[in-house]
Amino acid sequence: MIAVAVVACVISFFVPYALLVAVVCGMFAVVMYYGSAGIAVWKYDRWLDACVKKYLKPLEGRPVTKEIIRCRCGQELRIPCITKRLKITCPTCGAEFEH
């Protein structure tokens, strides 16, 4: 499309109204370029929203089954949420405690 605008500019030296044609073709090329880029961004946005909804939806209704606690060394440990007492050993520093 840009080539058509360039050819129209060259012809405009010989034909009086060709400059107007060149300007119109150039504007058309710009509109087509940015319009197609906008459509591509819109399609990507729709695809990304579908992916997010697909992967986050199963996580919404699930009950919390894990609890995060912090050891003295700063390591975060994930333990199951159950009612009985647990004896936990930190894999980093080897500290043992009950939760």
Summary of the structure (lengths in Angstrom):
residues: 99
radius of gyration: 32.1
end to end distance: 70.2
largest distance: 92.9
contacts: 207
relative contact order: 0.08
helix: 54%
strand: 16%
